[in-house]
């Protein structure tokens, strides 16, 4: 028996509502399992699997290792047009361009998405390559200098990293060193990294704070180690950029 138009529309709306319920499960959680989503929503496992498959195909959800899921880049791309984030990017861009011209490095504006760092802007004269694209994608916060700066000031993200470490023996072994590194970032308000993301690539990253005093973003400059053998030589310039953008955010009440 064929559904009437009204019934078909109702079914589609029901599926959309269920998809939204599944997406809501990721609020405050970096990753979710099917079992966790079933527990939170009360939906049958088969329904969760089916809707997750559609969301993965659309790009709104990504499947990670250990049979877990996280929000995908499609959601981030849509979110990047949210007025507040767009305003941050527009406000930051002149500062990022000046920093790029001064250092000749690739400059990133990083923001946090759960326990991942996402680069909402990237200023470079270097033509994109397979490796440069890899370096600019979304990565776990602990993997890059800009990400570690965000992690150092985000207690909820640190809890997410601890949770992920329970499933990742390599990360678990690194927690002690990582915690010491984050404490040093909070003390110095800068992170200088060698082999950052890619072999032979150094970076200098600093925090950007908003009007409420909380972390809003990180600014990072990445460059071949052969170009700037002593990364500390550009720390004052990068710090000045982070402070200038922070001052602007405080002045305008953003963040």
C-alpha positions in Angstrom: 0.0 0.0 0.0 1.4 3.4 -1.0 1.7 6.1 1.6 -0.5 9.1 1.1 1.4 12.4 0.5 0.5 13.5 4.1 1.8 10.2 5.6 5.0 10.4 3.5 5.7 13.9 4.6 5.1 12.9 8.2 7.5 10.0 7.9 10.2 12.3 6.4 9.7 14.8 9.3 10.0 11.9 11.8 13.4 10.9 10.2 14.6 14.5 10.3 13.6 14.8 14.0 15.5 11.6 14.7 18.6 12.8 12.9 18.5 16.0 15.0 18.2 14.0 18.1 21.3 12.0 17.1 23.2 15.2 16.4 22.1 16.6 19.8 23.9 13.6 21.4 27.2 15.2 20.4 26.5 18.3 22.4 29.2 18.3 25.1 30.7 15.0 23.8 33.6 14.8 21.4 32.7 11.3 20.2 29.8 8.9 20.7 29.2 5.2 20.2 26.1 3.7 18.7 25.3 2.2 22.2 25.7 5.7 23.7 23.3 7.2 21.2 20.8 4.4 21.7 20.9 5.0 25.4 20.5 8.8 25.1 17.7 8.7 22.4 15.9 5.4 23.1 16.0 4.6 19.4 16.5 1.0 18.2 20.1 0.3 17.2 19.1 -0.5 13.7 17.5 3.0 13.4 20.6 4.7 14.8 22.9 2.8 12.4 20.7 3.7 9.4 20.6 7.4 10.3 24.3 7.6 11.1 25.1 6.0 7.7 23.1 8.8 6.1 24.8 11.5 8.2 28.2 10.1 7.3 27.4 10.1 3.6 26.2 13.7 3.9 29.4 14.7 5.8 27.7 15.8 9.0 29.2 12.9 11.0 32.5 11.0 10.7 33.3 7.5 11.8 36.5 7.3 13.8 38.5 4.4 15.1 37.1 2.1 17.8 33.6 2.2 16.3 33.0 5.8 17.4 31.5 8.8 15.7 32.1 12.5 15.9 30.7 15.6 14.1 32.0 16.0 10.6 33.4 18.8 8.6 30.1 19.6 6.9 28.7 20.7 10.2 31.8 22.8 10.9 31.5 24.4 7.4 28.0 25.4 8.1 28.9 26.6 11.6 31.7 28.7 10.3 29.1 31.0 8.8 27.6 31.7 12.2 27.7 35.5 12.6 29.9 35.5 15.7 32.5 33.2 14.2 32.4 35.0 10.9 32.9 38.3 12.8 35.9 36.8 14.6 37.5 35.7 11.3 36.8 39.1 9.7 38.2 40.9 12.7 41.3 38.7 12.8 42.2 38.7 9.2 44.2 42.0 9.0 46.2 40.9 12.0 46.9 37.5 10.4 47.9 39.1 7.1 50.4 41.5 8.8 51.9 38.6 10.7 52.3 36.5 7.6 54.0 39.4 5.8 56.4 39.9 8.7 57.3 36.3 9.3 56.7 34.8 5.8 55.2 31.8 7.6 51.8 30.2 7.2 49.4 31.8 9.7 46.5 30.0 11.2 43.5 31.1 13.2 42.5 28.1 15.2 39.2 27.5 17.1 38.1 24.5 19.2 35.5 21.9 18.2 35.3 19.5 21.1 38.7 17.9 21.5 39.7 18.9 18.0 41.3 22.1 16.7 39.9 23.5 13.5 41.6 26.2 11.4 38.9 28.8 10.5 41.4 30.9 8.5 44.8 30.2 6.9 47.0 32.9 5.4 49.8 31.6 3.1 51.5 32.3 -0.2 52.5 28.7 -0.6 50.5 26.8 -3.2 48.5 24.0 -1.5 50.1 20.5 -1.8 49.1 17.1 -0.4 51.2 17.8 2.7 50.1 21.4 3.3 46.5 20.3 3.1 47.2 17.6 5.6 48.8 20.2 7.9 45.8 22.5 7.8 43.0 20.1 8.4 41.1 19.4 11.6 43.3 17.6 14.1 43.1 16.5 17.8 44.1 19.4 20.0 47.2 17.7 21.4 48.7 17.2 17.9 49.6 20.8 17.0 50.9 23.9 18.7 47.8 25.9 18.1 45.7 23.1 19.3 47.7 22.7 22.5 47.2 26.4 23.2 43.4 25.9 23.0 43.6 22.8 25.1 45.7 24.5 27.8 42.8 26.9 28.6 39.9 24.5 28.1 39.2 22.2 31.1 36.3 20.4 29.4 38.5 19.6 26.4 41.1 18.2 28.7 38.5 15.9 30.2 37.7 14.8 26.7 41.3 14.0 26.0 41.5 11.9 29.2 38.5 10.0 28.1 40.0 9.4 24.7 43.2 8.3 26.3 41.4 5.4 27.9 40.9 4.0 24.4 44.3 5.1 23.0 47.3 3.5 24.7 49.8 5.8 22.9 48.0 8.9 24.0 47.7 7.5 27.6 51.5 7.2 27.8 51.9 10.8 26.6 49.5 12.4 29.2 52.2 13.2 31.8 54.4 15.0 29.2 51.3 16.7 27.7 50.1 18.0 31.1 53.5 19.5 31.8 53.5 21.1 28.4 50.1 22.6 28.9 51.1 24.1 32.3 54.1 25.7 30.6 51.8 27.2 28.0 49.6 28.8 30.7 52.8 30.1 32.4 54.5 31.5 29.2 51.3 32.2 27.1 53.1 30.7 24.1 53.8 27.3 22.6 57.0 26.8 20.5 56.9 23.5 18.7 59.4 21.6 16.5 58.2 19.0 14.0 54.7 20.4 14.5 52.3 18.3 12.5 54.9 17.5 9.8 58.6 16.6 10.0 60.8 19.7 9.7 58.0 22.1 10.4 58.2 24.5 13.4 55.5 26.7 14.8 54.8 29.4 17.3 51.3 29.7 18.8 49.7 32.1 21.2 46.2 32.4 22.8 43.5 34.9 21.9 41.1 35.8 24.7 37.6 37.3 24.5 35.8 40.0 26.4 34.8 37.5 29.1 38.4 36.4 29.7 38.0 33.0 28.2 40.0 31.4 25.4 38.4 32.2 22.0 41.1 31.2 19.5 44.8 30.5 18.9 47.1 32.2 16.4 49.9 30.0 15.1 52.7 30.6 12.6 54.2 27.6 10.9 57.3 27.5 8.8 60.1 25.2 7.7 62.8 24.9 10.4 65.4 25.8 7.8 63.8 29.2 7.3 63.7 30.3 10.9 66.3 28.1 12.8 65.4 29.8 16.1 61.6 29.9 16.5 61.9 32.0 19.7 63.2 34.9 17.6 59.6 35.6 16.3 57.8 34.9 19.6 57.6 38.7 20.5 55.9 39.4 17.1 53.4 36.5 17.4 52.6 37.5 21.0 52.0 41.1 19.9 49.5 39.8 17.3 47.7 37.7 19.9 47.5 40.7 22.3 46.3 43.0 19.5 43.5 40.7 18.5 42.6 40.1 22.2 42.4 43.9 22.8 40.2 44.3 19.8 37.8 41.5 21.0 37.6 43.1 24.4 37.0 46.5 22.9 34.1 45.2 20.8 32.7 42.9 23.5 33.2 39.7 21.3 33.8 36.4 23.1 
